[in-house]
Amino acid sequence: MIIYNSKKAARSAMNYLGKRGVPFLFLIDFEMEKIIICTDFEKETTLKFDINGVTNVKTQKSDIDKFYLDAYPISKAQYKIGFKKVVNEIQLGNSFLLNLTYPTRVISNLGLEDIFYITSAKYKIHLEDEFVCYSPEIFVQIKEGRISSNPMKGTIDASIENAASIILSDEKETAEHYTIVDLIRNDLSRVAKDVKVDKFRYIDQITTSDRNLLQVSSKISGQLPDDYTDHIGDIMFKLLPAGSISGAPKKKTLEIIRDAENLKRGYYTGVCGIFDGKDLDSGVMIRFIEEVGEELHYRSGCGITSMSNVDKEYQEMIDKVYLPITDMESSESKSASING
């Protein structure tokens, strides 16, 4: 496992490996300042992963049969400070969509490794003594030279009557989704030809320990040049950071994010993935818990537009604090409660 502190060096390393058809695993942080590239990833011990079924963990189990996850989010007053900054920038025309995120302190009887084993997700990563991530969101996939991306925008509690119709007809959610699809389409056009929207606003169901969620995604794809493996690093870094967790226009929106959040994201909302020598599969590192000193912090957020309501966005940030577990029992006294 090699850690690169330079985006340029990491990009060159990925190009070198891609040109030679050498498989590698990668973790790219949001700021692109601490990039992990690992060629012998199946033997890696400090980094556990499960990338759509490709894993270095033979048996995934935990001795814990009951759990609790108590969450202590920042106050609404604190949230409003960042929210107002973002809305002001949107009103000035400096951004159309911005993903605003904050940490929530959580207390649980589960350790990060336990959470890695018992959660269910497309993309799972556990970096020892640092974080665990169990993400449902695809970043980009490359199959037979065709690159695709599946941005995820829009979340609703599945138990709400007519939940699917509500989320698909919501004016704010629809506008947000159109914006992100257009951004991703433009991003893919930087590296591919014949870019098109294959599926628009389809719904996936996420099962958690205490409720089901519906999440809205779209699929956009394009055709890479024949020699794309020689430039796999160039392709990835031209697309980063992911549009779904930054916003549009991307460059100015990233400046606003730094000012509003006032905290580096690190690996949260970065990307992880595997290149097998020809094809690539990667996910956006959302649904993320990190160690901060003696505490655990869950990172979550939501997209802000000109139509956003502060109360709804604050609640959505809290609603995303969950564990996707279906075969464990929640503690009766402490079952994913929200405090504060």
C-alpha atoms as a printed R data frame, in Angstrom:
    type eleno elety resid chain resno       x       y       z
1   ATOM     1    CA   MET     A     1   0.000   0.000   0.000
2   ATOM     2    CA   ILE     A     2   1.462   3.340  -1.082
3   ATOM     3    CA   ILE     A     3   0.119   6.713   0.069
4   ATOM     4    CA   TYR     A     4   0.558   9.610  -2.364
5   ATOM     5    CA   ASN     A     5   0.339  13.184  -1.104
6   ATOM     6    CA   SER     A     6   0.404  14.533  -4.657
7   ATOM     7    CA   LYS     A     7  -2.451  14.246  -7.137
8   ATOM     8    CA   LYS     A     8   0.052  14.407  -9.987
9   ATOM     9    CA   ALA     A     9   2.113  11.505  -8.612
10  ATOM    10    CA   ALA     A    10  -0.974   9.361  -7.966
11  ATOM    11    CA   ARG     A    11  -2.318  10.032 -11.451
12  ATOM    12    CA   SER     A    12   1.006   9.020 -12.998
13  ATOM    13    CA   ALA     A    13   1.122   5.837 -10.904
14  ATOM    14    CA   MET     A    14  -2.391   4.860 -12.006
15  ATOM    15    CA   ASN     A    15  -1.516   5.526 -15.654
16  ATOM    16    CA   TYR     A    16   1.637   3.408 -15.309
17  ATOM    17    CA   LEU     A    17  -0.246   0.470 -13.792
18  ATOM    18    CA   GLY     A    18  -3.109   0.771 -16.248
19  ATOM    19    CA   LYS     A    19  -0.796   0.743 -19.270
20  ATOM    20    CA   ARG     A    20   0.752  -2.491 -18.015
21  ATOM    21    CA   GLY     A    21  -2.560  -4.080 -17.107
22  ATOM    22    CA   VAL     A    22  -1.668  -4.350 -13.413
23  ATOM    23    CA   PRO     A    23  -4.728  -4.581 -11.124
24  ATOM    24    CA   PHE     A    24  -4.885  -2.147  -8.209
25  ATOM    25    CA   LEU     A    25  -7.177  -0.867  -5.497
26  ATOM    26    CA   PHE     A    26  -7.440   2.870  -4.854
27  ATOM    27    CA   LEU     A    27  -8.801   5.291  -2.264
28  ATOM    28    CA   ILE     A    28  -8.869   8.960  -3.245
29  ATOM    29    CA   ASP     A    29  -9.771  11.511  -0.580
30  ATOM    30    CA   PHE     A    30 -12.046  14.471  -1.327
31  ATOM    31    CA   GLU     A    31  -9.204  17.016  -1.283
32  ATOM    32    CA   MET     A    32  -6.935  14.615  -3.254
33  ATOM    33    CA   GLU     A    33  -4.130  15.016  -0.715
34  ATOM    34    CA   LYS     A    34  -3.854  11.460   0.698
35  ATOM    35    CA   ILE     A    35  -4.326   8.908  -2.095
36  ATOM    36    CA   ILE     A    36  -3.883   5.188  -1.447
37  ATOM    37    CA   ILE     A    37  -2.905   2.830  -4.269
38  ATOM    38    CA   CYS     A    38  -2.434  -0.858  -3.520
39  ATOM    39    CA   THR     A    39  -1.432  -3.544  -6.052
40  ATOM    40    CA   ASP     A    40  -1.209  -6.503  -3.663
41  ATOM    41    CA   PHE     A    41  -4.610  -5.625  -2.228
42  ATOM    42    CA   GLU     A    42  -5.847  -9.169  -1.546
43  ATOM    43    CA   LYS     A    43  -3.129  -9.561   1.115
44  ATOM    44    CA   GLU     A    44  -3.605  -6.122   2.678
45  ATOM    45    CA   THR     A    45  -4.349  -6.391   6.415
46  ATOM    46    CA   THR     A    46  -4.913  -2.792   7.536
47  ATOM    47    CA   LEU     A    47  -7.407  -2.148   4.738
48  ATOM    48    CA   LYS     A    48 -10.494  -4.345   4.434
49  ATOM    49    CA   PHE     A    49 -12.733  -3.951   1.402
50  ATOM    50    CA   ASP     A    50 -15.724  -5.369  -0.411
51  ATOM    51    CA   ILE     A    51 -16.164  -3.717  -3.808
52  ATOM    52    CA   ASN     A    52 -19.351  -5.182  -5.293
53  ATOM    53    CA   GLY     A    53 -18.388  -8.661  -4.075
54  ATOM    54    CA   VAL     A    54 -14.639  -8.409  -4.729
55  ATOM    55    CA   THR     A    55 -13.152  -8.632  -1.250
56  ATOM    56    CA   ASN     A    56 -10.046  -9.519   0.753
57  ATOM    57    CA   VAL     A    57 -12.144 -10.807   3.664
58  ATOM    58    CA   LYS     A    58 -13.094 -14.481   3.477
59  ATOM    59    CA   THR     A    59 -15.574 -14.559   6.357
60  ATOM    60    CA   GLN     A    60 -17.612 -11.511   7.236
61  ATOM    61    CA   LYS     A    61 -19.108 -11.902  10.683
62  ATOM    62    CA   SER     A    62 -19.386 -10.233  14.079
63  ATOM    63    CA   ASP     A    63 -19.936 -11.705  17.537
64  ATOM    64    CA   ILE     A    64 -22.393  -8.911  18.376
65  ATOM    65    CA   ASP     A    65 -26.066  -9.845  17.941
66  ATOM    66    CA   LYS     A    66 -27.639  -6.617  19.222
67  ATOM    67    CA   PHE     A    67 -26.548  -3.074  18.610
68  ATOM    68    CA   TYR     A    68 -27.351   0.550  19.240
69  ATOM    69    CA   LEU     A    69 -26.381   3.717  17.418
70  ATOM    70    CA   ASP     A    70 -27.104   6.950  19.264
71  ATOM    71    CA   ALA     A    71 -26.634  10.121  17.220
72  ATOM    72    CA   TYR     A    72 -25.907  13.651  18.462
73  ATOM    73    CA   PRO     A    73 -26.030  16.019  15.478
74  ATOM    74    CA   ILE     A    74 -24.950  19.636  15.484
75  ATOM    75    CA   SER     A    75 -27.714  21.989  16.580
76  ATOM    76    CA   LYS     A    76 -30.073  23.470  14.036
77  ATOM    77    CA   ALA     A    77 -28.689  26.904  14.936
78  ATOM    78    CA   GLN     A    78 -25.189  25.736  13.954
79  ATOM    79    CA   TYR     A    79 -26.514  24.179  10.768
80  ATOM    80    CA   LYS     A    80 -28.305  27.393   9.827
81  ATOM    81    CA   ILE     A    81 -25.020  29.315   9.792
82  ATOM    82    CA   GLY     A    82 -23.589  27.190   6.995
83  ATOM    83    CA   PHE     A    83 -26.961  26.898   5.274
84  ATOM    84    CA   LYS     A    84 -27.363  30.679   5.103
85  ATOM    85    CA   LYS     A    85 -23.867  31.069   3.631
86  ATOM    86    CA   VAL     A    86 -24.706  28.573   0.914
87  ATOM    87    CA   VAL     A    87 -28.120  30.068   0.123
88  ATOM    88    CA   ASN     A    88 -26.575  33.530  -0.122
89  ATOM    89    CA   GLU     A    89 -24.018  32.266  -2.650
90  ATOM    90    CA   ILE     A    90 -26.797  30.585  -4.624
91  ATOM    91    CA   GLN     A    91 -28.809  33.819  -4.657
92  ATOM    92    CA   LEU     A    92 -25.713  35.617  -5.976
93  ATOM    93    CA   GLY     A    93 -25.546  33.089  -8.814
94  ATOM    94    CA   ASN     A    94 -22.250  31.547  -7.678
95  ATOM    95    CA   SER     A    95 -23.725  28.047  -7.362
96  ATOM    96    CA   PHE     A    96 -26.874  26.253  -8.498
97  ATOM    97    CA   LEU     A    97 -26.470  23.179  -6.321
98  ATOM    98    CA   LEU     A    98 -24.184  22.525  -3.361
99  ATOM    99    CA   ASN     A    99 -23.843  19.438  -1.186
100 ATOM   100    CA   LEU     A   100 -23.552  20.703   2.396
101 ATOM   101    CA   THR     A   101 -22.245  18.172   4.933
102 ATOM   102    CA   TYR     A   102 -21.522  18.052   8.652
103 ATOM   103    CA   PRO     A   103 -20.323  15.478  11.199
104 ATOM   104    CA   THR     A   104 -22.693  13.920  13.736
105 ATOM   105    CA   ARG     A   105 -21.198  12.415  16.900
106 ATOM   106    CA   VAL     A   106 -22.397   8.841  17.374
107 ATOM   107    CA   ILE     A   107 -22.142   6.414  20.269
108 ATOM   108    CA   SER     A   108 -22.448   2.688  19.641
109 ATOM   109    CA   ASN     A   109 -21.534  -0.708  21.060
110 ATOM   110    CA   LEU     A   110 -20.104  -1.478  17.611
111 ATOM   111    CA   GLY     A   111 -16.533  -0.834  16.555
112 ATOM   112    CA   LEU     A   112 -15.593   0.214  13.041
113 ATOM   113    CA   GLU     A   113 -14.595  -3.342  12.124
114 ATOM   114    CA   ASP     A   114 -17.919  -4.697  13.430
115 ATOM   115    CA   ILE     A   115 -19.750  -2.172  11.278
116 ATOM   116    CA   PHE     A   116 -17.747  -3.257   8.228
117 ATOM   117    CA   TYR     A   117 -18.736  -6.886   8.754
118 ATOM   118    CA   ILE     A   118 -22.440  -6.483   9.506
119 ATOM   119    CA   THR     A   119 -23.506  -3.760   7.053
120 ATOM   120    CA   SER     A   120 -24.735  -4.437   3.540
121 ATOM   121    CA   ALA     A   121 -23.663  -2.131   0.692
122 ATOM   122    CA   LYS     A   122 -22.163  -2.112  -2.798
123 ATOM   123    CA   TYR     A   123 -18.946  -0.477  -1.596
124 ATOM   124    CA   LYS     A   124 -17.494  -1.226   1.834
125 ATOM   125    CA   ILE     A   125 -14.126  -0.016   3.106
126 ATOM   126    CA   HIS     A   126 -12.513  -0.227   6.552
127 ATOM   127    CA   LEU     A   127  -9.194   1.531   7.046
128 ATOM   128    CA   GLU     A   128  -7.889   0.439  10.424
129 ATOM   129    CA   ASP     A   129  -8.094   3.087  13.183
130 ATOM   130    CA   GLU     A   130  -9.456   5.642  10.713
131 ATOM   131    CA   PHE     A   131 -12.896   4.995   9.197
132 ATOM   132    CA   VAL     A   132 -15.513   2.627   7.895
133 ATOM   133    CA   CYS     A   133 -17.669   3.298   4.843
134 ATOM   134    CA   TYR     A   134 -20.674   1.385   3.507
135 ATOM   135    CA   SER     A   135 -21.792   3.212   0.400
136 ATOM   136    CA   PRO     A   136 -24.668   2.459  -1.977
137 ATOM   137    CA   GLU     A   137 -23.510   4.971  -4.611
138 ATOM   138    CA   ILE     A   138 -21.622   4.120  -7.790
139 ATOM   139    CA   PHE     A   139 -19.061   6.705  -8.899
140 ATOM   140    CA   VAL     A   140 -17.929   5.348 -12.281
141 ATOM   141    CA   GLN     A   141 -17.763   1.895 -13.798
142 ATOM   142    CA   ILE     A   142 -15.810   0.944 -16.915
143 ATOM   143    CA   LYS     A   143 -16.822  -2.186 -18.807
144 ATOM   144    CA   GLU     A   144 -15.443  -3.060 -22.232
145 ATOM   145    CA   GLY     A   145 -14.385   0.551 -22.789
146 ATOM   146    CA   ARG     A   146 -17.731   2.114 -21.895
147 ATOM   147    CA   ILE     A   147 -17.748   4.371 -18.846
148 ATOM   148    CA   SER     A   148 -20.896   4.991 -16.805
149 ATOM   149    CA   SER     A   149 -21.831   6.990 -13.722
150 ATOM   150    CA   ASN     A   150 -24.866   6.686 -11.431
151 ATOM   151    CA   PRO     A   151 -25.316   9.891  -9.400
152 ATOM   152    CA   MET     A   152 -27.666   9.487  -6.445
153 ATOM   153    CA   LYS     A   153 -29.875  12.462  -5.525
154 ATOM   154    CA   GLY     A   154 -33.101  12.268  -3.560
155 ATOM   155    CA   THR     A   155 -33.943  10.294  -0.408
156 ATOM   156    CA   ILE     A   156 -37.280   9.546   1.286
157 ATOM   157    CA   ASP     A   157 -38.598   7.231   3.992
158 ATOM   158    CA   ALA     A   158 -40.196   4.285   2.162
159 ATOM   159    CA   SER     A   159 -42.904   3.937   4.832
160 ATOM   160    CA   ILE     A   160 -44.501   7.241   3.803
161 ATOM   161    CA   GLU     A   161 -47.654   6.638   1.789
162 ATOM   162    CA   ASN     A   162 -46.963   7.048  -1.949
163 ATOM   163    CA   ALA     A   163 -43.301   7.718  -1.141
164 ATOM   164    CA   ALA     A   164 -42.070   6.992  -4.674
165 ATOM   165    CA   SER     A   165 -44.613   9.344  -6.249
166 ATOM   166    CA   ILE     A   166 -43.821  12.053  -3.703
167 ATOM   167    CA   ILE     A   167 -40.062  12.010  -4.268
168 ATOM   168    CA   LEU     A   168 -40.397  11.843  -8.067
169 ATOM   169    CA   SER     A   169 -42.881  14.725  -8.215
170 ATOM   170    CA   ASP     A   170 -41.115  16.990  -5.690
171 ATOM   171    CA   GLU     A   171 -40.123  20.202  -7.509
172 ATOM   172    CA   LYS     A   172 -36.946  20.814  -5.518
173 ATOM   173    CA   GLU     A   173 -35.754  17.205  -5.798
174 ATOM   174    CA   THR     A   174 -36.484  17.144  -9.525
175 ATOM   175    CA   ALA     A   175 -34.561  20.354 -10.181
176 ATOM   176    CA   GLU     A   176 -31.639  19.084  -8.088
177 ATOM   177    CA   HIS     A   177 -31.545  15.821  -9.998
178 ATOM   178    CA   TYR     A   178 -31.654  17.551 -13.406
179 ATOM   179    CA   THR     A   179 -28.721  19.716 -12.337
180 ATOM   180    CA   ILE     A   180 -26.567  16.809 -11.203
181 ATOM   181    CA   VAL     A   181 -27.329  14.712 -14.287
182 ATOM   182    CA   ASP     A   182 -26.310  17.640 -16.498
183 ATOM   183    CA   LEU     A   183 -23.097  18.074 -14.458
184 ATOM   184    CA   ILE     A   184 -22.165  14.395 -14.719
185 ATOM   185    CA   ARG     A   185 -22.954  14.375 -18.427
186 ATOM   186    CA   ASN     A   186 -20.577  17.303 -18.896
187 ATOM   187    CA   ASP     A   187 -17.923  15.609 -16.726
188 ATOM   188    CA   LEU     A   188 -18.072  12.382 -18.746
189 ATOM   189    CA   SER     A   189 -17.836  14.398 -21.965
190 ATOM   190    CA   ARG     A   190 -14.335  15.413 -20.853
191 ATOM   191    CA   VAL     A   191 -13.119  11.820 -21.143
192 ATOM   192    CA   ALA     A   192 -15.609  10.036 -23.438
193 ATOM   193    CA   LYS     A   193 -17.676  10.349 -26.598
194 ATOM   194    CA   ASP     A   194 -21.289   9.361 -27.319
195 ATOM   195    CA   VAL     A   195 -22.345  10.457 -23.804
196 ATOM   196    CA   LYS     A   196 -26.024   9.827 -23.101
197 ATOM   197    CA   VAL     A   197 -28.505   9.371 -20.253
198 ATOM   198    CA   ASP     A   198 -29.398   5.662 -20.192
199 ATOM   199    CA   LYS     A   199 -31.820   5.743 -17.243
200 ATOM   200    CA   PHE     A   200 -33.316   8.853 -15.663
201 ATOM   201    CA   ARG     A   201 -34.505   8.970 -12.039
202 ATOM   202    CA   TYR     A   202 -34.871   5.319 -11.164
203 ATOM   203    CA   ILE     A   203 -35.478   4.236  -7.565
204 ATOM   204    CA   ASP     A   204 -33.485   1.859  -5.351
205 ATOM   205    CA   GLN     A   205 -34.615   0.701  -1.914
206 ATOM   206    CA   ILE     A   206 -32.111   0.723   0.946
207 ATOM   207    CA   THR     A   207 -32.938  -1.503   3.929
208 ATOM   208    CA   THR     A   208 -31.675  -0.293   7.309
209 ATOM   209    CA   SER     A   209 -31.997  -1.617  10.837
210 ATOM   210    CA   ASP     A   210 -35.128   0.378  11.615
211 ATOM   211    CA   ARG     A   211 -36.607   1.559   8.301
212 ATOM   212    CA   ASN     A   212 -36.426   1.388   4.525
213 ATOM   213    CA   LEU     A   213 -35.345   4.307   2.360
214 ATOM   214    CA   LEU     A   214 -35.969   5.082  -1.289
215 ATOM   215    CA   GLN     A   215 -33.118   6.740  -3.166
216 ATOM   216    CA   VAL     A   216 -33.275   8.219  -6.654
217 ATOM   217    CA   SER     A   217 -30.467   7.747  -9.180
218 ATOM   218    CA   SER     A   218 -29.781   8.128 -12.895
219 ATOM   219    CA   LYS     A   219 -27.321   6.399 -15.224
220 ATOM   220    CA   ILE     A   220 -25.173   8.287 -17.740
221 ATOM   221    CA   SER     A   221 -22.618   6.596 -20.010
222 ATOM   222    CA   GLY     A   222 -20.081   7.300 -22.757
223 ATOM   223    CA   GLN     A   223 -17.493   5.557 -24.935
224 ATOM   224    CA   LEU     A   224 -13.808   5.795 -23.975
225 ATOM   225    CA   PRO     A   225 -10.981   5.776 -26.554
226 ATOM   226    CA   ASP     A   226  -9.369   2.422 -27.369
227 ATOM   227    CA   ASP     A   227  -6.250   3.197 -25.302
228 ATOM   228    CA   TYR     A   228  -8.181   4.211 -22.176
229 ATOM   229    CA   THR     A   229  -6.243   1.827 -19.905
230 ATOM   230    CA   ASP     A   230  -3.071   3.842 -20.632
231 ATOM   231    CA   HIS     A   231  -4.787   6.899 -19.142
232 ATOM   232    CA   ILE     A   232  -6.833   5.436 -16.298
233 ATOM   233    CA   GLY     A   233  -5.389   7.945 -13.816
234 ATOM   234    CA   ASP     A   234  -6.060  10.887 -16.136
235 ATOM   235    CA   ILE     A   235  -9.667   9.743 -16.580
236 ATOM   236    CA   MET     A   236 -10.346   9.399 -12.848
237 ATOM   237    CA   PHE     A   237  -8.815  12.703 -11.803
238 ATOM   238    CA   LYS     A   238 -10.568  14.638 -14.566
239 ATOM   239    CA   LEU     A   239 -13.865  13.496 -13.059
240 ATOM   240    CA   LEU     A   240 -13.042  14.257  -9.423
241 ATOM   241    CA   PRO     A   241 -14.384  15.274  -7.044
242 ATOM   242    CA   ALA     A   242 -17.684  13.517  -7.687
243 ATOM   243    CA   GLY     A   243 -20.384  15.898  -8.866
244 ATOM   244    CA   SER     A   244 -23.107  14.347  -6.694
245 ATOM   245    CA   ILE     A   245 -21.310  15.301  -3.474
246 ATOM   246    CA   SER     A   246 -19.916  18.669  -4.597
247 ATOM   247    CA   GLY     A   247 -22.247  20.634  -6.864
248 ATOM   248    CA   ALA     A   248 -22.427  22.933  -9.858
249 ATOM   249    CA   PRO     A   249 -20.592  24.771 -11.199
250 ATOM   250    CA   LYS     A   250 -17.972  22.575  -9.607
251 ATOM   251    CA   LYS     A   251 -14.943  24.890  -9.227
252 ATOM   252    CA   LYS     A   252 -16.755  27.765  -7.514
253 ATOM   253    CA   THR     A   253 -18.964  25.421  -5.515
254 ATOM   254    CA   LEU     A   254 -15.889  23.723  -4.031
255 ATOM   255    CA   GLU     A   255 -14.692  27.128  -2.781
256 ATOM   256    CA   ILE     A   256 -18.062  27.719  -1.108
257 ATOM   257    CA   ILE     A   257 -18.009  24.248   0.476
258 ATOM   258    CA   ARG     A   258 -14.630  24.934   2.078
259 ATOM   259    CA   ASP     A   259 -15.921  28.189   3.556
260 ATOM   260    CA   ALA     A   260 -19.301  26.861   4.719
261 ATOM   261    CA   GLU     A   261 -18.136  23.552   6.202
262 ATOM   262    CA   ASN     A   262 -14.808  24.858   7.562
263 ATOM   263    CA   LEU     A   263 -13.561  21.276   7.937
264 ATOM   264    CA   LYS     A   264 -11.662  19.013   5.580
265 ATOM   265    CA   ARG     A   265 -13.680  16.014   4.440
266 ATOM   266    CA   GLY     A   266 -10.726  13.668   4.058
267 ATOM   267    CA   TYR     A   267 -11.803  10.295   2.703
268 ATOM   268    CA   TYR     A   268 -15.455  11.156   3.276
269 ATOM   269    CA   THR     A   269 -17.064  11.807  -0.150
270 ATOM   270    CA   GLY     A   270 -13.867  10.670  -1.841
271 ATOM   271    CA   VAL     A   271 -13.923   7.557  -4.030
272 ATOM   272    CA   CYS     A   272 -12.779   3.959  -3.687
273 ATOM   273    CA   GLY     A   273 -12.509   1.279  -6.314
274 ATOM   274    CA   ILE     A   274 -10.676  -1.513  -8.097
275 ATOM   275    CA   PHE     A   275  -9.117  -1.618 -11.559
276 ATOM   276    CA   ASP     A   276  -8.753  -5.269 -12.664
277 ATOM   277    CA   GLY     A   277  -6.366  -4.587 -15.551
278 ATOM   278    CA   LYS     A   278  -9.120  -3.735 -18.006
279 ATOM   279    CA   ASP     A   279 -12.374  -2.808 -16.261
280 ATOM   280    CA   LEU     A   280 -12.957  -0.553 -13.281
281 ATOM   281    CA   ASP     A   281 -15.572  -0.315 -10.536
282 ATOM   282    CA   SER     A   282 -15.710   2.560  -8.057
283 ATOM   283    CA   GLY     A   283 -18.015   4.077  -5.470
284 ATOM   284    CA   VAL     A   284 -18.481   7.426  -3.727
285 ATOM   285    CA   MET     A   285 -17.526   7.154  -0.060
286 ATOM   286    CA   ILE     A   286 -20.762   8.244   1.604
287 ATOM   287    CA   ARG     A   287 -22.406   6.583   4.657
288 ATOM   288    CA   PHE     A   288 -19.178   7.128   6.519
289 ATOM   289    CA   ILE     A   289 -18.056   6.869  10.175
290 ATOM   290    CA   GLU     A   290 -14.601   8.026  11.257
291 ATOM   291    CA   GLU     A   291 -12.556   8.012  14.441
292 ATOM   292    CA   VAL     A   292 -11.867  11.518  15.767
293 ATOM   293    CA   GLY     A   293  -9.799  11.200  18.920
294 ATOM   294    CA   GLU     A   294 -11.880   9.085  21.301
295 ATOM   295    CA   GLU     A   295 -15.131   9.793  19.418
296 ATOM   296    CA   LEU     A   296 -16.913   8.425  16.379
297 ATOM   297    CA   HIS     A   297 -18.277  10.928  13.879
298 ATOM   298    CA   TYR     A   298 -20.813  10.067  11.189
299 ATOM   299    CA   ARG     A   299 -20.539  12.344   8.135
300 ATOM   300    CA   SER     A   300 -23.673  13.156   6.145
301 ATOM   301    CA   GLY     A   301 -25.275  15.940   4.139
302 ATOM   302    CA   CYS     A   302 -27.674  16.883   1.374
303 ATOM   303    CA   GLY     A   303 -27.985  19.025  -1.721
304 ATOM   304    CA   ILE     A   304 -28.902  22.694  -1.272
305 ATOM   305    CA   THR     A   305 -30.661  24.656  -4.026
306 ATOM   306    CA   SER     A   306 -32.583  27.932  -4.223
307 ATOM   307    CA   MET     A   307 -35.729  25.991  -3.249
308 ATOM   308    CA   SER     A   308 -34.252  24.348  -0.146
309 ATOM   309    CA   ASN     A   309 -35.962  24.547   3.236
310 ATOM   310    CA   VAL     A   310 -33.549  24.638   6.180
311 ATOM   311    CA   ASP     A   311 -35.707  22.428   8.403
312 ATOM   312    CA   LYS     A   312 -36.079  19.738   5.734
313 ATOM   313    CA   GLU     A   313 -32.394  19.765   4.812
314 ATOM   314    CA   TYR     A   314 -31.343  19.567   8.462
315 ATOM   315    CA   GLN     A   315 -33.661  16.608   8.974
316 ATOM   316    CA   GLU     A   316 -32.396  14.869   5.840
317 ATOM   317    CA   MET     A   317 -28.832  15.163   7.125
318 ATOM   318    CA   ILE     A   318 -29.958  13.419  10.332
319 ATOM   319    CA   ASP     A   319 -32.049  10.794   8.515
320 ATOM   320    CA   LYS     A   320 -28.936   9.629   6.683
321 ATOM   321    CA   VAL     A   321 -27.361   8.526   9.965
322 ATOM   322    CA   TYR     A   322 -28.139   4.817   9.745
323 ATOM   323    CA   LEU     A   323 -26.714   1.326   9.488
324 ATOM   324    CA   PRO     A   324 -27.946  -0.874   6.608
325 ATOM   325    CA   ILE     A   325 -28.374  -4.037   8.664
326 ATOM   326    CA   THR     A   326 -31.105  -6.611   8.102
327 ATOM   327    CA   ASP     A   327 -30.057  -9.649  10.165
328 ATOM   328    CA   MET     A   328 -29.306  -8.075  13.561
329 ATOM   329    CA   GLU     A   329 -31.588  -6.907  16.318
330 ATOM   330    CA   SER     A   330 -31.535  -3.309  17.528
331 ATOM   331    CA   SER     A   331 -31.269  -2.739  21.255
332 ATOM   332    CA   GLU     A   332 -34.650  -1.797  22.700
333 ATOM   333    CA   SER     A   333 -33.175   0.991  24.805
334 ATOM   334    CA   LYS     A   334 -30.948   2.550  22.163
335 ATOM   335    CA   SER     A   335 -32.122   1.950  18.630
336 ATOM   336    CA   ALA     A   336 -30.664   4.549  16.281
337 ATOM   337    CA   SER     A   337 -32.072   7.384  18.375
338 ATOM   338    CA   ILE     A   338 -31.508  10.986  17.440
339 ATOM   339    CA   ASN     A   339 -30.663  13.509  20.126
340 ATOM   340    CA   GLY     A   340 -30.140  17.253  20.064
